[in-house]
């Protein structure tokens, strides 16, 4: 039987991997290629590179235990994949379908070079974006009807088991050590205390998120000071767990709250649906009139936001959580994004770029769709007049200051009354900055800027 190539990409797992199941029927060469040039500006950010390094080490060990060691290479996949196929006499190359514009172009080139022997499988999403259409046959542009349509399709098929054994082949060329270690070790040194990359780590997180957490999820998911979310987003990002596995694990808990939880899974599907049909989404506003929005780029303001030095505790706590852990609570992501693009009038692309570099779960579809949603220029976007007040948001969702105190030690001793308004304290804390902009002034400036689009 001719060997095949299993090309791992965003599916770094053995279980419920249709591409691996198809490749494992005979001798197989598993391979991962770090192709930064093809991805261009959307090559893995720093935090993602740390995660990828750890995850690939786990995958390599798992594959070796099954009898098929992982080959790791760096370079141009459009050259390396056909070259590998020729050298080992592979009859087919199997991979999970990717949806980023650059990956689609690359796959088309490889498919042509292989004479049609590149077989793409559905392993990243629950549903293929090009198959989901409105009653009029158009792509969806609003989340709610999209999610209703997907729920109406019924339950996804059960997950596939992992192969019990693989038949490997000798590597035709030696593996390359991938350049994945971020340049600033002091940045990611705390990541291992928060995360365990790899398929086993994903399974452990899934098991820990039990029925009690699911029942509380609809309300508790908005409280950043509680460990009330699943923490599965980076595992989904790298395909250490499939959305199908997540879906069935949630259903198996038999707890109220699973519908709200699964709607978050479907938001991810919606983001990929948008990216498939609007491939310019990471760079340009989906609403064309926003191309003339009067942003006011300011490097000083951007840096203060990035480093958690804005003077607004809920914003700064979120940005410091991001820097320390590579992750930020979803409610806080909305707050910090709104503050950047509305109160500070900084381009949403700048916020998206910072998240891309610092999030371990940085995902091109979800990241760009979410930033456009907050900015008001995307599909299903928030109304332009919705400007989150960071003080009120903090008092509502972190009333005792648990979250803020965790990440801003300078103000940890303040009474609850002042924890989200430290400038009002009788003795303002030393070492913590005053607000970089007044809330009313920032909101008025934002509304005036958005009004120029309406007038036009």
Backbone torsions as a table, in degrees:
resi	resn	phi	psi	omega
1	UNK	NA	133.9	179.7
2	UNK	-67.0	143.8	177.3
3	UNK	-72.8	162.8	175.0
4	UNK	-127.5	164.7	175.3
5	UNK	-110.1	130.4	171.1
6	UNK	-103.9	109.0	-176.0
7	UNK	-95.9	101.3	177.3
8	UNK	-76.1	140.1	-179.8
9	UNK	-139.8	-88.7	176.2
10	UNK	-107.8	39.3	-178.3
11	UNK	-143.0	57.9	-171.7
12	UNK	-82.0	65.2	-177.7
13	UNK	-152.0	165.2	176.6
14	UNK	-100.5	-39.9	-177.3
15	UNK	-81.0	149.7	179.6
16	UNK	46.5	50.2	178.0
17	UNK	-122.2	91.6	-175.6
18	UNK	-56.9	-34.2	179.4
19	UNK	-65.3	-42.9	178.7
20	UNK	-67.5	-39.9	177.9
21	UNK	-58.9	-41.7	179.8
22	UNK	-69.2	-38.2	-177.4
23	UNK	-75.0	-24.0	-171.0
24	UNK	-82.1	6.4	180.0
25	UNK	-74.3	-11.2	178.7
26	UNK	-152.9	-163.9	178.0
27	UNK	-59.2	136.3	-173.6
28	UNK	-137.4	141.9	173.5
29	UNK	-111.6	105.6	175.0
30	UNK	-76.7	137.2	-178.7
31	UNK	-143.1	144.6	170.0
32	UNK	-127.3	133.7	-179.0
33	UNK	-122.3	123.7	173.7
34	UNK	-87.0	107.5	-172.7
35	UNK	-118.2	71.3	-176.1
36	UNK	-63.4	-35.4	-176.2
37	UNK	-63.8	-39.4	-179.7
38	UNK	-64.8	-39.7	-178.5
39	UNK	-74.0	-24.2	178.3
40	UNK	60.5	-128.1	-178.2
41	UNK	-65.7	-13.0	-178.7
42	UNK	-106.0	22.5	166.8
43	UNK	-62.3	157.0	-175.6
44	UNK	-51.0	132.5	174.3
45	UNK	-72.0	175.3	-174.9
46	UNK	-58.7	-48.1	-179.1
47	UNK	-66.2	-38.1	177.2
48	UNK	-63.6	-35.3	-179.3
49	UNK	-66.4	-37.3	174.7
50	UNK	-60.9	-48.2	-178.2
51	UNK	-62.0	-45.6	-177.6
52	UNK	-60.5	-41.2	177.8
53	UNK	-57.7	-47.4	-179.1
54	UNK	-68.3	-41.9	-177.3
55	UNK	-66.0	-41.8	179.3
56	UNK	-64.4	-35.3	177.0
57	UNK	-62.1	-41.0	178.5
58	UNK	-67.8	-43.3	179.8
59	UNK	-63.0	-42.5	179.7
60	UNK	-59.7	-42.7	179.3
61	UNK	-65.0	-41.3	-179.9
62	UNK	-64.8	-42.5	180.0
63	UNK	-67.3	-40.8	179.2
64	UNK	-61.9	-38.7	179.4
65	UNK	-64.8	-27.7	178.1
66	UNK	-87.5	-8.9	175.9
67	UNK	107.7	7.7	-178.4
68	UNK	-137.0	88.9	-177.5
69	UNK	-60.3	150.8	-178.4
70	UNK	-84.8	131.6	172.8
71	UNK	-95.1	124.0	177.7
72	UNK	-112.9	132.7	-178.3
73	UNK	-135.7	160.4	173.1
74	UNK	-129.6	137.6	-178.9
75	UNK	141.7	-162.2	-174.3
76	UNK	-80.5	107.1	-178.0
77	UNK	-64.6	-28.2	178.9
78	UNK	-65.7	-21.8	174.5
79	UNK	-95.3	-43.3	-172.2
80	UNK	-70.1	-40.1	-177.7
81	UNK	-65.8	-51.0	175.9
82	UNK	-60.5	-36.2	179.3
83	UNK	-64.0	-43.9	177.2
84	UNK	-63.0	-44.2	-179.1
85	UNK	-59.4	-40.4	178.9
86	UNK	-67.5	-43.5	-174.8
87	UNK	-66.0	-34.0	-178.8
88	UNK	-102.2	-0.8	-178.2
89	UNK	67.8	37.9	-177.3
90	UNK	-69.5	136.2	177.9
91	UNK	-85.1	-19.4	-177.6
92	UNK	-160.1	156.0	171.6
93	UNK	-121.1	127.0	-179.8
94	UNK	-111.8	139.7	179.9
95	UNK	-156.5	158.1	172.9
96	UNK	-80.6	138.6	-178.6
97	UNK	-64.9	136.5	174.3
98	UNK	-107.8	160.5	-170.3
99	UNK	-124.7	-7.0	176.9
100	UNK	-67.6	143.6	-177.1
101	UNK	-54.8	-43.1	-179.0
102	UNK	-66.1	-36.0	179.9
103	UNK	-70.8	-35.6	178.3
104	UNK	-64.9	-41.8	178.5
105	UNK	-63.6	-41.6	179.8
106	UNK	-64.3	-43.2	-179.5
107	UNK	-64.3	-37.1	178.1
108	UNK	-63.1	-40.8	179.6
109	UNK	-66.4	-41.0	-179.4
110	UNK	-70.1	-39.7	177.6
111	UNK	-57.6	-42.7	178.4
112	UNK	-66.7	-44.2	-178.5
113	UNK	-63.2	-31.2	-179.0
114	UNK	-90.1	2.8	-178.8
115	UNK	66.2	32.2	178.0
116	UNK	90.2	8.4	-176.0
117	UNK	-88.5	6.1	173.7
118	UNK	-89.3	116.6	-177.4
119	UNK	-109.1	116.0	-177.2
120	UNK	-100.3	134.3	-176.0
121	UNK	-119.1	157.4	179.9
122	UNK	-84.6	98.2	-178.0
123	UNK	-131.5	-2.2	-176.6
124	UNK	-107.4	-31.1	-176.9
125	UNK	-123.9	165.8	173.9
126	UNK	-74.1	-36.6	-175.1
127	UNK	-138.4	146.3	177.8
128	UNK	-74.7	128.5	-175.1
129	UNK	-57.9	-35.2	-175.6
130	UNK	-74.1	-10.7	-179.0
131	UNK	-96.1	-10.4	-178.7
132	UNK	-95.8	117.6	-176.4
133	UNK	-136.5	156.2	173.9
134	UNK	-72.3	175.0	177.6
135	UNK	-61.6	-21.6	178.4
136	UNK	-91.9	2.1	178.0
137	UNK	84.4	15.5	-178.4
138	UNK	-104.2	161.1	172.3
139	UNK	-65.8	153.9	176.5
140	UNK	-77.4	147.0	175.8
141	UNK	-125.1	-1.5	-179.6
142	UNK	-129.3	135.7	-172.3
143	UNK	-66.2	-46.0	-171.3
144	UNK	-58.3	-51.9	177.2
145	UNK	-64.7	-30.2	176.4
146	UNK	-62.8	-48.0	-178.6
147	UNK	-65.4	-37.2	177.5
148	UNK	-62.8	-40.6	179.7
149	UNK	-63.9	-39.0	-179.7
150	UNK	-72.5	-38.8	175.0
151	UNK	-61.4	-36.2	-178.7
152	UNK	-67.5	-19.4	178.2
153	UNK	-72.7	-11.8	178.5
154	UNK	88.8	-173.9	-176.1
155	UNK	-72.9	140.7	176.2
156	UNK	-68.7	160.3	178.2
157	UNK	-59.3	155.6	178.5
158	UNK	-65.5	152.1	-179.5
159	UNK	-63.9	151.2	176.9
160	UNK	-82.3	147.5	175.6
161	UNK	-74.7	160.1	173.9
162	UNK	-73.0	148.8	176.1
163	UNK	-60.1	140.3	177.8
164	UNK	-76.7	-26.4	-177.9
165	UNK	-158.6	148.4	175.8
166	UNK	-125.0	148.6	174.2
167	UNK	-102.9	108.5	-177.5
168	UNK	-88.0	173.5	175.3
169	UNK	-132.1	157.0	178.3
170	UNK	-61.5	140.7	176.1
171	UNK	-66.1	127.8	178.1
172	UNK	-71.5	-23.1	176.9
173	UNK	-141.0	154.6	-179.1
174	UNK	-72.3	152.9	176.6
175	UNK	-66.4	153.0	175.9
176	UNK	-104.2	138.9	172.4
177	UNK	-73.4	118.7	-174.3
178	UNK	-78.3	136.7	178.8
179	UNK	-78.7	81.5	-173.0
180	UNK	-116.5	-9.7	-177.0
181	UNK	-76.9	120.6	178.5
182	UNK	-56.2	149.5	-174.2
183	UNK	-71.0	-18.1	-175.7
184	UNK	-113.8	88.9	-175.5
185	UNK	-61.7	-28.3	179.4
186	UNK	-67.3	-20.5	178.8
187	UNK	-72.2	-53.0	-172.1
188	UNK	-93.4	6.6	-175.1
189	UNK	-60.8	-26.4	-179.2
190	UNK	-88.8	-13.6	-176.8
191	UNK	-53.9	-44.0	-176.6
192	UNK	-63.0	-19.1	177.6
193	UNK	-79.1	-13.6	-178.7
194	UNK	-109.3	-22.9	-169.6
195	UNK	-134.8	148.0	171.7
196	UNK	-127.4	87.9	179.9
197	UNK	-60.9	155.7	177.6
198	UNK	116.4	163.4	-177.7
199	UNK	-61.8	-40.0	178.7
200	UNK	-65.8	-39.0	177.4
201	UNK	-63.1	-38.4	177.3
202	UNK	-64.6	-41.4	179.4
203	UNK	-64.2	-40.0	179.3
204	UNK	-64.1	-43.9	178.1
205	UNK	-62.8	-39.7	179.2
206	UNK	-62.1	-42.7	-179.5
207	UNK	-66.3	-36.3	-178.3
208	UNK	-70.3	-27.6	-179.9
209	UNK	-84.3	87.4	-171.1
210	UNK	-94.5	-166.5	-174.6
211	UNK	-62.9	-37.4	-179.4
212	UNK	-64.4	-42.7	178.3
213	UNK	-65.2	-36.3	179.7
214	UNK	-67.9	-40.3	178.9
215	UNK	-62.7	-37.8	-177.5
216	UNK	-83.4	-11.0	-168.6
217	UNK	-55.8	-44.9	-175.6
218	UNK	-53.2	-36.2	178.9
219	UNK	-99.5	-43.3	-173.6
220	UNK	-66.7	-24.3	-177.4
221	UNK	-62.5	-17.0	-179.2
222	UNK	-93.6	-0.1	-176.3
223	UNK	-102.4	101.0	-173.2
224	UNK	-68.3	-20.7	-179.7
225	UNK	-80.2	-0.9	178.1
226	UNK	-114.0	150.2	174.3
227	UNK	-85.1	72.9	-169.4
228	UNK	-113.0	4.8	176.3
229	UNK	-113.4	167.3	-172.0
230	UNK	-75.3	-28.4	-175.8
231	UNK	70.9	19.8	-176.5
232	UNK	-88.8	-6.5	-172.3
233	UNK	-58.4	-43.9	178.1
234	UNK	-68.7	-31.1	176.9
235	UNK	-66.9	-37.7	174.1
236	UNK	-67.8	-39.7	-178.9
237	UNK	-56.4	-41.2	-178.1
238	UNK	-99.2	7.0	175.2
239	UNK	69.1	27.6	175.1
240	UNK	-76.8	-15.1	171.2
241	UNK	-142.7	143.9	-178.0
242	UNK	-91.3	155.2	175.2
243	UNK	-61.3	-28.4	177.0
244	UNK	-66.7	-40.9	176.3
245	UNK	-64.1	-41.7	178.8
246	UNK	-62.5	-44.3	-178.7
247	UNK	-58.9	-51.6	-176.5
248	UNK	-70.7	-30.9	175.5
249	UNK	-65.1	-40.5	178.0
250	UNK	-65.1	-44.0	179.5
251	UNK	-64.2	-36.2	-176.5
252	UNK	-66.0	-22.5	179.5
253	UNK	-68.5	-25.0	178.3
254	UNK	61.4	33.1	-175.5
255	UNK	-114.8	144.0	172.0
256	UNK	-62.3	147.8	-176.0
257	UNK	107.4	-16.0	-178.1
258	UNK	-66.1	-29.9	179.6
259	UNK	-63.9	-44.4	177.9
260	UNK	-63.0	-42.1	178.8
261	UNK	-62.0	-45.5	-177.7
262	UNK	-69.2	-25.6	174.8
263	UNK	-63.4	-30.0	175.3
264	UNK	-69.9	-37.3	174.4
265	UNK	-61.9	-38.8	-179.5
266	UNK	-75.1	-23.5	172.8
267	UNK	-62.9	-40.6	176.4
268	UNK	-60.1	-42.3	177.1
269	UNK	-61.8	-40.6	-179.6
270	UNK	-64.3	-40.6	179.1
271	UNK	-61.0	-41.5	178.2
272	UNK	-70.0	-33.3	175.3
273	UNK	-60.5	-44.8	178.1
274	UNK	-63.6	-44.4	-177.4
275	UNK	-64.4	-38.2	-179.8
276	UNK	-63.1	-44.5	-175.3
277	UNK	-89.1	-17.2	-180.0
278	UNK	-132.4	71.2	-172.3
279	UNK	-63.2	-12.9	177.5
280	UNK	-83.2	0.0	-172.4
281	UNK	-55.3	-38.4	-179.0
282	UNK	-66.9	-20.4	-175.4
283	UNK	-109.8	-33.5	-170.7
284	UNK	-129.2	148.6	-180.0
285	UNK	-63.7	141.3	178.0
286	UNK	-69.9	-31.0	174.7
287	UNK	-91.4	111.5	-168.9
288	UNK	-61.6	-28.1	-178.8
289	UNK	-64.7	-19.0	179.4
290	UNK	-74.2	-8.0	177.6
291	UNK	-62.6	-22.6	179.8
292	UNK	-106.8	18.8	-179.3
293	UNK	-63.8	136.9	-175.7
294	UNK	-82.4	67.6	174.6
295	UNK	-61.3	158.4	178.9
296	UNK	-128.4	72.3	-176.2
297	UNK	-55.5	133.6	-178.2
298	UNK	-147.9	111.2	-175.6
299	UNK	-62.2	-33.3	-179.4
300	UNK	-67.2	-44.9	178.6
301	UNK	-65.4	-41.5	-179.9
302	UNK	-62.2	-44.4	-179.8
303	UNK	-64.6	-40.6	178.0
304	UNK	-60.7	-40.7	177.4
305	UNK	-65.9	-46.6	-177.8
306	UNK	-59.9	-37.9	-174.8
307	UNK	-93.3	4.3	179.9
308	UNK	68.3	47.0	-178.5
309	UNK	-130.9	41.4	-178.3
310	UNK	-88.6	-17.6	-175.8
311	UNK	91.1	-2.1	176.3
312	UNK	-109.7	111.2	-167.7
313	UNK	-56.7	-42.9	-177.4
314	UNK	-66.9	-34.7	176.3
315	UNK	-67.4	-48.7	-176.1
316	UNK	-67.8	-36.3	177.2
317	UNK	-62.9	-41.2	178.8
318	UNK	-63.3	-44.8	-178.4
319	UNK	-68.3	-32.9	177.2
320	UNK	-75.0	-36.3	173.9
321	UNK	-59.8	-42.8	179.1
322	UNK	-59.6	-46.9	-177.3
323	UNK	-65.9	-39.8	-175.9
324	UNK	-78.6	-36.6	-169.8
325	UNK	-114.9	-11.5	-176.7
326	UNK	77.3	16.3	-174.8
327	UNK	-154.2	156.7	176.0
328	UNK	-143.7	142.1	177.6
329	UNK	-57.9	140.8	-172.4
330	UNK	-63.0	-41.3	177.9
331	UNK	-59.7	-40.9	-178.8
332	UNK	-71.3	-31.7	175.6
333	UNK	-57.2	-42.0	179.2
334	UNK	-65.8	-39.2	-178.5
335	UNK	-66.2	-48.3	-176.7
336	UNK	-69.2	-33.8	178.5
337	UNK	-67.9	-43.9	178.3
338	UNK	-61.5	-41.5	-179.4
339	UNK	-62.5	-41.5	-177.9
340	UNK	-66.5	-49.1	-171.8
341	UNK	-84.1	-22.0	-175.7
342	UNK	-106.4	-61.4	179.3
343	UNK	-64.0	-38.5	-176.7
344	UNK	-98.1	-9.6	178.7
345	UNK	55.2	37.6	176.5
346	UNK	-93.7	142.9	-177.1
347	UNK	-57.3	137.8	-179.5
348	UNK	-60.6	-27.4	179.1
349	UNK	-63.1	-31.1	178.5
350	UNK	-69.0	-40.3	176.3
351	UNK	-66.8	-42.5	178.2
352	UNK	-59.1	-42.6	-178.9
353	UNK	-64.4	-39.6	179.4
354	UNK	-66.6	-43.9	176.6
355	UNK	-60.4	-41.0	-178.5
356	UNK	-59.6	-38.1	-177.3
357	UNK	-80.5	-28.1	-169.8
358	UNK	-108.9	-12.2	-180.0
359	UNK	-89.5	130.4	172.9
360	UNK	-70.8	-22.1	178.4
361	UNK	-102.0	22.3	-180.0
362	UNK	-54.9	118.9	-174.4
363	UNK	-131.4	123.9	-171.3
364	UNK	-59.9	-43.0	-178.3
365	UNK	-67.6	-53.9	-176.6
366	UNK	-66.3	-39.7	-178.0
367	UNK	-64.2	-49.6	-177.4
368	UNK	-71.0	-39.1	178.7
369	UNK	-63.8	-39.8	-177.8
370	UNK	-70.9	-41.2	178.2
371	UNK	-65.3	-39.3	177.7
372	UNK	-67.4	-35.5	178.0
373	UNK	-61.1	-47.9	-178.9
374	UNK	-65.1	-41.8	-178.7
375	UNK	-68.5	-19.6	179.7
376	UNK	89.3	9.7	-175.9
377	UNK	-110.7	5.5	-176.1
378	UNK	-104.0	-170.0	174.3
379	UNK	-74.4	144.2	177.8
380	UNK	54.0	37.9	-170.4
381	UNK	-76.6	153.3	174.1
382	UNK	-64.0	143.3	176.5
383	UNK	-55.8	145.1	-175.5
384	UNK	-61.3	-26.7	-176.2
385	UNK	-82.9	-0.7	176.9
386	UNK	-84.0	101.2	-179.2
387	UNK	-118.8	108.9	-178.6
388	UNK	-62.3	129.4	172.3
389	UNK	-87.6	112.5	-173.7
390	UNK	-65.0	-27.7	178.2
391	UNK	-69.9	-49.3	-179.9
392	UNK	-65.8	-37.1	177.1
393	UNK	-63.5	-42.7	178.1
394	UNK	-63.0	-44.9	-178.8
395	UNK	-67.1	-30.1	-179.8
396	UNK	-78.1	-44.0	-171.7
397	UNK	-104.4	-6.8	177.7
398	UNK	-143.0	55.0	-168.9
399	UNK	-60.2	-35.1	179.3
400	UNK	-89.5	-1.9	178.6
401	UNK	74.2	19.9	-177.9
402	UNK	-59.6	-46.5	-178.6
403	UNK	-67.5	-47.4	-178.0
404	UNK	-61.5	-44.2	-178.3
405	UNK	-64.1	-29.5	-179.8
406	UNK	-64.2	-37.2	-172.1
407	UNK	-110.4	-9.4	178.7
408	UNK	-126.0	81.6	-177.4
409	UNK	-62.7	-23.6	-179.1
410	UNK	-59.7	-27.4	-176.9
411	UNK	-118.3	12.0	-174.0
412	UNK	-61.2	-27.3	-177.0
413	UNK	-86.1	-3.4	-179.8
414	UNK	-67.3	146.5	172.8
415	UNK	-63.1	157.2	179.6
416	UNK	-52.2	-35.2	-176.4
417	UNK	-58.1	-31.2	-174.6
418	UNK	-112.4	0.6	-171.3
419	UNK	-63.2	-29.0	176.9
420	UNK	-104.0	2.6	177.8
421	UNK	-138.4	58.6	-173.3
422	UNK	-61.7	-24.5	179.6
423	UNK	-70.4	-14.7	178.8
424	UNK	-92.1	-9.0	-178.9
425	UNK	-63.6	146.8	178.9
426	UNK	-54.8	-36.7	176.0
427	UNK	-126.5	90.3	-178.7
428	UNK	-53.8	138.0	-175.8
429	UNK	-63.5	142.5	178.0
430	UNK	-78.9	143.7	175.8
431	UNK	89.5	-6.6	178.2
432	UNK	-110.9	132.9	-172.7
433	UNK	-71.9	154.9	170.1
434	UNK	-73.1	158.1	179.3
435	UNK	-54.1	135.6	-177.6
436	UNK	-80.3	-11.5	176.3
437	UNK	-156.1	144.4	175.7
438	UNK	-71.7	142.5	-177.3
439	UNK	-62.9	-44.9	-179.8
440	UNK	-66.2	-42.9	-179.4
441	UNK	-64.2	-41.8	179.8
442	UNK	-66.0	-42.0	179.7
443	UNK	-65.6	-45.0	-179.8
444	UNK	-61.2	-41.4	179.8
445	UNK	-64.3	-39.9	179.5
446	UNK	-65.1	-46.3	-179.2
447	UNK	-63.4	-36.2	178.0
448	UNK	-66.2	-39.3	178.9
449	UNK	-66.2	-43.0	179.8
450	UNK	-69.1	-30.2	179.4
451	UNK	-65.5	-25.3	178.3
452	UNK	-64.8	-31.9	177.5
453	UNK	-71.2	-41.3	179.8
454	UNK	-63.8	-42.2	179.5
455	UNK	-63.7	-39.4	-178.8
456	UNK	-68.3	NA	NA
